Amino acid sequence: MEIDLVEPYICLGLTSEELRNEPYWAAKLSTGPTVYSKHNRRSWLELKEWLKINPEVYIERLDFYFRDNHVHIATDKDGYFFSQGIQCWYGGTVQPYYVGGWVTNNILYRIKYIVPEMVHLEHEDDNYPITHPDIQRGLILNERKYY
């Protein structure tokens, strides 16, 4: 993945029409630009790989958006987390959701939001140490932040 860090906004597979009609995450980078992508984990993993190749850059802020709905996840943390899923209830109701999180003192804290409305669903009570294998895929640590 090639990213031009001169641009103020970097889009990963998202058109302006989709920005109006799809939920998306936005990650502000330490060098100034904001990377955003609709709800798919692949783009988050692409950003994670790009940050490994460019260790001088890290995420400063993570937000979720849908139309006028805005959810601020965290700013100036040691790392960030994104995942998505589908929750099913008895009777056939299916609800997609995002999980956003941040790392403080080597612990991951997570919050679940229903998408596309960005309604707070629940805090994930099973906060994980950052070494836990279940969270590694969606976890981006700001390892170079303090160097």
C-alpha positions in Angstrom: 0.0 0.0 0.0 1.4 3.4 -1.0 0.2 6.4 1.0 1.0 10.0 0.1 1.5 11.7 3.5 1.2 15.2 2.0 -2.6 14.8 1.6 -4.7 15.9 4.6 -7.1 12.9 4.1 -6.2 9.5 2.9 -9.0 7.3 1.7 -8.7 3.5 1.8 -11.3 2.2 -0.7 -14.0 4.8 0.1 -15.8 7.1 -2.3 -17.4 10.4 -1.3 -20.8 8.9 -1.8 -19.9 6.1 0.6 -18.8 8.6 3.2 -22.3 9.9 3.3 -24.0 6.5 3.4 -21.6 4.1 5.1 -20.2 4.1 8.6 -16.4 4.4 8.7 -13.4 4.8 11.1 -10.9 7.6 10.9 -7.4 7.5 12.3 -5.4 10.8 12.6 -1.7 10.1 12.1 1.1 11.8 13.9 2.3 13.4 10.7 -1.0 15.2 10.1 -3.1 13.3 7.7 -6.3 11.4 8.6 -6.7 7.9 7.2 -10.4 6.7 6.9 -12.2 3.7 5.6 -15.6 2.2 5.7 -16.3 -0.7 8.0 -14.0 -3.4 6.9 -11.1 -4.8 8.8 -8.9 -5.2 5.7 -8.2 -1.5 5.6 -7.3 -1.4 9.3 -4.9 -4.3 8.7 -3.4 -2.4 5.7 -2.9 0.6 7.9 -1.3 -1.6 10.5 1.2 -3.0 7.9 1.9 0.4 6.6 2.7 1.7 10.1 5.2 -1.2 10.6 7.0 -0.1 7.4 6.9 3.6 8.6 7.7 3.3 12.3 8.2 7.1 12.7 4.4 7.5 12.2 1.8 6.5 14.7 -1.9 7.0 15.3 -2.9 10.0 17.5 -6.7 9.7 17.5 -9.4 7.2 16.5 -13.0 8.1 15.7 -16.1 6.4 14.2 -18.5 8.2 11.9 -21.8 7.8 10.1 -23.4 10.9 8.5 -23.8 13.4 11.4 -23.1 10.8 14.1 -19.6 11.0 15.5 -18.0 8.8 18.2 -14.6 9.7 19.6 -12.8 6.6 20.7 -9.6 8.0 22.1 -6.7 10.5 21.7 -3.0 10.3 22.5 -3.0 6.6 23.7 -0.3 3.9 23.5 -2.2 2.0 20.9 -5.6 1.5 19.2 -7.9 -1.3 18.3 -10.6 -1.9 15.7 -12.8 -4.9 15.0 -16.2 -5.5 13.6 -18.8 -8.1 13.9 -22.5 -9.1 13.8 -24.6 -9.7 16.8 -27.7 -11.9 16.5 -30.7 -11.9 18.9 -33.4 -14.5 19.4 -36.0 -13.9 16.7 -33.7 -13.3 13.9 -32.6 -9.7 14.5 -29.1 -9.2 13.2 -27.1 -6.1 14.1 -23.6 -5.2 12.8 -21.2 -3.5 15.2 -17.8 -1.9 15.5 -15.5 -2.4 18.5 -13.1 0.5 19.1 -10.4 0.5 21.8 -7.3 2.0 23.2 -4.3 0.9 25.1 -3.2 2.4 28.4 -0.6 0.8 30.7 -0.5 -2.3 28.5 -4.2 -3.0 28.9 -6.7 -2.8 26.0 -10.0 -1.1 26.8 -12.9 -1.7 24.3 -16.3 -0.2 23.5 -18.9 -1.7 21.2 -21.1 0.4 18.9 -24.1 -0.5 16.7 -23.5 0.5 13.1 -24.5 2.4 11.2 -26.2 4.5 13.9 -23.1 4.6 16.2 -25.2 3.8 19.3 -23.2 2.7 22.3 -23.9 -1.0 22.9 -21.6 -1.9 25.7 -18.2 -1.7 27.3 -16.3 -4.9 26.8 -15.6 -5.9 30.4 -12.9 -8.4 29.5 -10.1 -5.9 29.2 -7.1 -7.7 27.8 -3.3 -7.4 28.4 -1.8 -6.4 25.0 -0.1 -9.8 24.8 -3.4 -11.7 24.6 -3.6 -13.7 21.4 -7.3 -12.9 20.7 -6.7 -9.2 20.2 -3.4 -9.2 18.2 -5.0 -8.9 14.7 -6.9 -5.7 15.4 -4.3 -4.1 17.7 -2.0 -1.3 16.5 0.5 -0.2 19.0 2.2 3.2 18.9 5.6 1.6 19.7 7.6 4.6 18.4 5.5 7.2 20.0 7.8 7.9 22.9 11.2 7.6 21.1 
